[in-house]
C-alpha cells in the first residue's frame, strides 16, 4: 500500500468545519470526507455533467508535453486530484513515451486519495500522495521541499476544481506556491460570451442538479454527517457575476425554513429560518478576462485550447 502523507489532522479538520458553519459557508473539502468521495462519483454522471475531455488525446497531450523535454526530470503536482481519473490516461501516455517525471497527487480528502492510490497502483509510475490544504503554508513548505531537486515543475488543476475556491484567495496562494517559470495547467468550464442568454443556458444546465436525486444526496451529505435535519430546509441555486475574473458563479445553498440546533466538539450551533448555508460553488469563465486576471497576478498565458461546443477551455500559464 502506497503511504499517504497527511498534513491535516482530524482535530484541525473539525475546527475548520465549525468555523465554516459559523460563517454559513461550507468549504468544498467537506463534500469529500467519509462517504462523500464515493457519493460524488455515484452522483456525477460523467456523460452529462462533466467536461468530456481525454487529456491523452493528441491536442491536449501535445499542449502539455511541449512544455517539457524528455531529458528533464520534472514534477507534476495535481491540485485537488480527486481519484486521479482525470489524469490517468495522460500519465499512462507520458510513461509510455519515456518521460522522466514524478506525479504528486494532492487532495484535502483522505478518502479521495485512497481512491487515487487504487487507480494508480497498477501504473508503476513514480508517485506520492499528499493530504493537504493547498492554500495553507504547510503545503507550500512541504511541496517546495519535496520538489526542490527537479528540473521543472508543472501544477495541474483539472476538473474545473479551481472554480470552487475563492478566486482572490487561490490566485494569491498559487503565486506563493509556484516559483518563477513554474507551469500551471488549468482545465475549466468556459462562457461562450458575456451576454445574459449564455449565462441563462449555463444556469439551466446546473439547475438540473436539483432534479437529480443522486446529486441532491451528495450535496446534502455534509449536512447529514454533522446532524442537520435536511427536512429543516431546501436546496437552492443562485447565479452571481464576478466581473474581475470574467466568471459567472453558480452557488448552491441550503435555505433553512425551520430552526435546527447541532452540537460539534462541545460547541452548539443554531440555524434559524431564512438563514442560508452556502454549499457548492461552480464557476464558468470568459477566457479573455480570465487571462487578464492571471496576468495582473503575475502569470502569463503560454498556450490555450478552447472548445466552444462543449464550453471547455484548457490553459497553460507560467509564473513570471
TIMI-197254 format. One line per 3 residues: their letters; for each residue x, y, z of C-alpha. Coordinates in nm, 2 decimals, decimal comma. Example, Ala and Ser with C-alpha at 12.3 -4.5 7.8 and 13.67 -1.06 7.14 Angstrom:
! residues 2
AS) 1,23 -0,45 0,78 | 1,37 -0,11 0,71
***
This chain:
! residues 320
XXX) 0,00 0,00 0,00 | 0,14 0,34 -0,10 | 0,16 0,57 0,21
XXX) -0,03 0,89 0,22 | 0,15 1,18 0,38 | -0,11 1,38 0,57
XXX) -0,06 1,74 0,67 | -0,42 1,77 0,81 | -0,52 1,63 1,15
XXX) -0,88 1,53 1,24 | -0,88 1,80 1,51 | -0,78 2,07 1,26
XXX) -1,05 1,94 1,01 | -1,32 1,96 1,28 | -1,21 2,31 1,39
XXX) -1,22 2,42 1,02 | -1,57 2,27 0,98 | -1,70 2,45 1,29
XXX) -1,56 2,78 1,16 | -1,72 2,73 0,82 | -2,06 2,65 0,98
XXX) -2,04 2,96 1,20 | -1,97 3,17 0,88 | -2,25 2,98 0,70
XXX) -2,01 2,89 0,42 | -1,91 2,53 0,38 | -1,57 2,47 0,21
XXX) -1,56 2,23 -0,08 | -1,33 1,98 0,11 | -1,62 1,88 0,34
XXX) -1,81 1,72 0,05 | -1,54 1,45 0,01 | -1,48 1,33 0,36
XXX) -1,62 1,00 0,49 | -1,85 0,85 0,22 | -1,87 1,18 0,04
XXX) -1,60 1,07 -0,21 | -1,80 0,77 -0,31 | -2,12 0,97 -0,32
XXX) -1,96 1,22 -0,56 | -1,86 0,96 -0,82 | -2,20 0,79 -0,79
XXX) -2,38 1,13 -0,84 | -2,15 1,27 -1,11 | -2,28 1,13 -1,43
XXX) -1,98 1,19 -1,65 | -2,18 1,16 -1,97 | -2,39 1,47 -1,88
XXX) -2,23 1,67 -1,61 | -1,85 1,65 -1,65 | -1,65 1,83 -1,92
XXX) -1,58 1,53 -2,16 | -1,21 1,57 -2,22 | -0,95 1,29 -2,26
XXX) -0,61 1,45 -2,18 | -0,42 1,17 -2,36 | -0,57 1,27 -2,70
XXX) -0,32 1,45 -2,93 | -0,45 1,81 -2,90 | -0,44 1,82 -2,52
XXX) -0,14 1,59 -2,47 | 0,07 1,80 -2,70 | -0,01 2,12 -2,51
XXX) 0,13 1,95 -2,20 | 0,44 1,77 -2,33 | 0,57 2,05 -2,55
XXX) 0,64 2,23 -2,22 | 0,89 1,96 -2,11 | 1,19 1,77 -2,26
XXX) 1,25 1,40 -2,22 | 1,59 1,46 -2,07 | 1,44 1,67 -1,79
XXX) 1,33 1,53 -1,46 | 1,00 1,71 -1,39 | 0,74 1,71 -1,12
XXX) 0,36 1,70 -1,20 | 0,17 1,83 -0,90 | -0,20 1,77 -0,92
XXX) -0,40 2,01 -0,70 | -0,73 1,86 -0,59 | -0,66 1,54 -0,77
XXX) -0,97 1,35 -0,65 | -0,94 0,99 -0,75 | -0,68 1,09 -1,02
XXX) -0,91 0,96 -1,30 | -0,88 1,29 -1,49 | -0,50 1,24 -1,53
XXX) -0,49 0,86 -1,56 | -0,48 0,83 -1,94 | -0,23 1,12 -1,97
XXX) 0,00 0,96 -1,71 | -0,01 0,63 -1,90 | 0,09 0,80 -2,22
XXX) 0,37 1,00 -2,05 | 0,51 0,68 -1,91 | 0,48 0,50 -2,25
XXX) 0,66 0,78 -2,43 | 0,96 0,77 -2,19 | 0,92 1,10 -2,00
XXX) 1,10 1,12 -1,67 | 0,85 1,25 -1,42 | 0,72 1,21 -1,07
XXX) 0,35 1,26 -1,00 | 0,23 1,42 -0,68 | -0,14 1,36 -0,60
XXX) -0,26 1,64 -0,37 | -0,61 1,65 -0,21 | -0,76 1,76 0,12
XXX) -0,97 1,44 0,13 | -0,80 1,13 0,26 | -1,09 0,93 0,11
XXX) -1,02 1,07 -0,24 | -0,65 0,99 -0,20 | -0,74 0,63 -0,11
XXX) -0,93 0,61 -0,44 | -0,63 0,77 -0,63 | -0,39 0,52 -0,47
XXX) -0,61 0,24 -0,60 | -0,64 0,39 -0,95 | -0,27 0,44 -0,99
XXX) -0,14 0,13 -0,83 | -0,10 -0,07 -1,15 | 0,07 0,20 -1,35
XXX) 0,41 0,16 -1,20 | 0,50 0,53 -1,21 | 0,68 0,73 -0,95
XXX) 0,41 0,89 -0,74 | 0,35 1,04 -0,40 | 0,02 1,12 -0,22
XXX) -0,02 1,42 0,00 | -0,33 1,51 0,20 | -0,31 1,88 0,24
XXX) -0,50 2,21 0,21 | -0,34 2,37 -0,10 | -0,39 2,72 0,03
XXX) -0,21 2,65 0,36 | 0,16 2,73 0,45 | 0,22 2,37 0,55
XXX) 0,15 2,26 0,19 | 0,37 2,54 0,04 | 0,66 2,44 0,26
XXX) 0,61 2,06 0,20 | 0,58 2,07 -0,18 | 0,89 2,31 -0,20
XXX) 1,10 2,06 -0,01 | 0,97 1,75 -0,20 | 1,03 1,90 -0,54
XXX) 1,35 2,11 -0,49 | 1,57 1,88 -0,70 | 1,35 1,87 -1,01
XXX) 1,45 2,05 -1,33 | 1,10 2,19 -1,37 | 0,75 2,17 -1,22
XXX) 0,40 2,17 -1,36 | 0,09 2,22 -1,15 | -0,23 2,05 -1,27
XXX) -0,56 2,20 -1,18 | -0,81 1,97 -1,36 | -1,18 1,91 -1,34
XXX) -1,27 2,28 -1,31 | -1,16 2,24 -0,94 | -1,02 2,59 -0,92
XXX) -1,37 2,73 -0,98 | -1,50 2,61 -0,64 | -1,25 2,82 -0,44
XXX) -1,25 3,19 -0,36 | -1,07 3,34 -0,66 | -0,85 3,60 -0,50
XXX) -0,75 3,35 -0,23 | -0,65 3,08 -0,47 | -0,46 3,31 -0,71
XXX) -0,25 3,47 -0,44 | -0,19 3,12 -0,29 | -0,08 2,99 -0,62
XXX) 0,16 3,29 -0,66 | 0,32 3,19 -0,33 | 0,34 2,82 -0,41
XXX) 0,48 2,85 -0,76 | 0,83 2,96 -0,84 | 0,94 3,17 -1,14
XXX) 0,89 2,98 -1,46 | 0,67 2,71 -1,30 | 0,38 2,60 -1,52
XXX) 0,01 2,59 -1,43 | -0,23 2,38 -1,64 | -0,60 2,47 -1,60
XXX) -0,90 2,27 -1,72 | -1,21 2,49 -1,70 | -1,57 2,54 -1,79
XXX) -1,60 2,85 -2,01 | -1,86 3,10 -2,12 | -1,91 3,14 -2,49
XXX) -1,99 3,51 -2,44 | -2,08 3,77 -2,18 | -2,44 3,80 -2,28
XXX) -2,73 3,71 -2,04 | -2,87 3,44 -2,27 | -2,54 3,25 -2,25
XXX) -2,55 3,28 -1,87 | -2,91 3,16 -1,85 | -2,82 2,85 -2,06
XXX) -2,55 2,77 -1,81 | -2,78 2,83 -1,52 | -3,04 2,59 -1,66
XXX) -2,77 2,33 -1,70 | -2,67 2,35 -1,34 | -3,03 2,38 -1,22
XXX) -3,07 2,02 -1,34 | -2,86 1,91 -1,04 | -3,16 1,99 -0,82
XXX) -3,36 1,74 -1,01 | -3,10 1,46 -0,98 | -3,16 1,26 -0,67
XXX) -2,80 1,13 -0,65 | -2,67 1,48 -0,69 | -2,91 1,60 -0,42
XXX) -2,79 1,32 -0,19 | -2,43 1,42 -0,24 | -2,50 1,79 -0,19
XXX) -2,68 1,72 0,14 | -2,44 1,46 0,26 | -2,22 1,70 0,46
XXX) -2,53 1,83 0,64 | -2,64 1,48 0,73 | -2,29 1,39 0,85
XXX) -2,30 1,67 1,11 | -2,66 1,61 1,23 | -2,85 1,88 1,04
XXX) -3,20 1,75 0,96 | -3,24 1,82 0,59 | -3,62 1,84 0,63
XXX) -3,55 2,18 0,80 | -3,48 2,35 0,47 | -3,45 2,32 0,09
XXX) -3,16 2,33 -0,16 | -3,14 2,64 -0,39 | -2,93 2,78 -0,66
XXX) -2,84 3,14 -0,74 | -2,62 3,30 -1,01 | -2,37 3,58 -0,94
XXX) -2,14 3,76 -1,19 | -1,78 3,81 -1,09 | -1,66 4,07 -1,33
XXX) -1,29 4,09 -1,22 | -1,23 3,73 -1,32 | -1,49 3,71 -1,60
XXX) -1,68 3,44 -1,42 | -2,04 3,35 -1,37 | -2,07 3,19 -1,03
XXX) -2,33 2,93 -0,95 | -2,39 2,90 -0,58 | -2,58 2,60 -0,43
XXX) -2,71 2,67 -0,08 | -2,94 2,53 0,18 | -3,21 2,76 0,30
XXX) -3,35 2,68 0,64 | -3,72 2,71 0,69 | -3,71 2,56 1,04
XXX) -3,48 2,60 1,34 | -3,20 2,35 1,37 | -2,95 2,31 1,66
XXX) -2,65 2,08 1,65 | -2,35 2,01 1,87 | -2,00 1,96 1,74
XXX) -1,69 1,92 1,97 | -1,87 2,08 2,27 | -1,99 2,38 2,06
XXX) -2,36 2,44 2,00 | -2,46 2,59 1,67 | -2,81 2,74 1,59
XXX) -2,95 2,77 1,24 | -3,27 2,98 1,22 | -3,54 3,01 0,95
XXX) -3,43 3,22 0,65 | -3,06 3,16 0,71 | -2,86 3,03 0,42
XXX) -2,57 2,78 0,44 | -2,36 2,81 0,13 | -2,26 2,47 -0,01
XXX) -2,11 2,42 -0,35 | -1,96 2,69 -0,58 | -1,91 2,63 -0,96
XXX) -1,78 2,89 -1,20 | -1,76 2,93 -1,57 | -1,51 3,17 -1,72
XXX) -1,48 3,41 -2,01 | -1,13 3,33 -2,14 | -1,01 3,68 -2,22
XXX) -1,10 3,83 -1,88 | -0,96 3,52 -1,71 | -0,63 3,56 -1,88
XXX) -0,61 3,93 -1,78 | -0,69 3,83 -1,42 | -0,39 3,59 -1,42
XXX) -0,17 3,84 -1,60 | -0,24 4,10 -1,33 | -0,14 3,84 -1,07
XXX) 0,19 3,75 -1,22 | 0,11 3,47 -1,47 | 0,14 3,49 -1,84
XXX) -0,06 3,27 -2,09 | 0,17 3,03 -2,28 | -0,10 2,84 -2,47
XXX) -0,47 2,76 -2,47 | -0,72 2,54 -2,64 | -1,09 2,65 -2,65
XXX) -1,38 2,42 -2,75 | -1,69 2,64 -2,77 | -1,91 2,34 -2,85
XXX) -1,86 2,18 -2,51 | -1,77 2,50 -2,33 | -1,43 2,38 -2,23
XXX) -1,10 2,56 -2,20 | -0,75 2,43 -2,14 | -0,50 2,69 -2,04
XXX) -0,12 2,68 -1,98 | 0,01 2,97 -1,77 | 0,37 3,04 -1,65
XX) 0,46 3,23 -1,34 | 0,66 3,54 -1,45
***
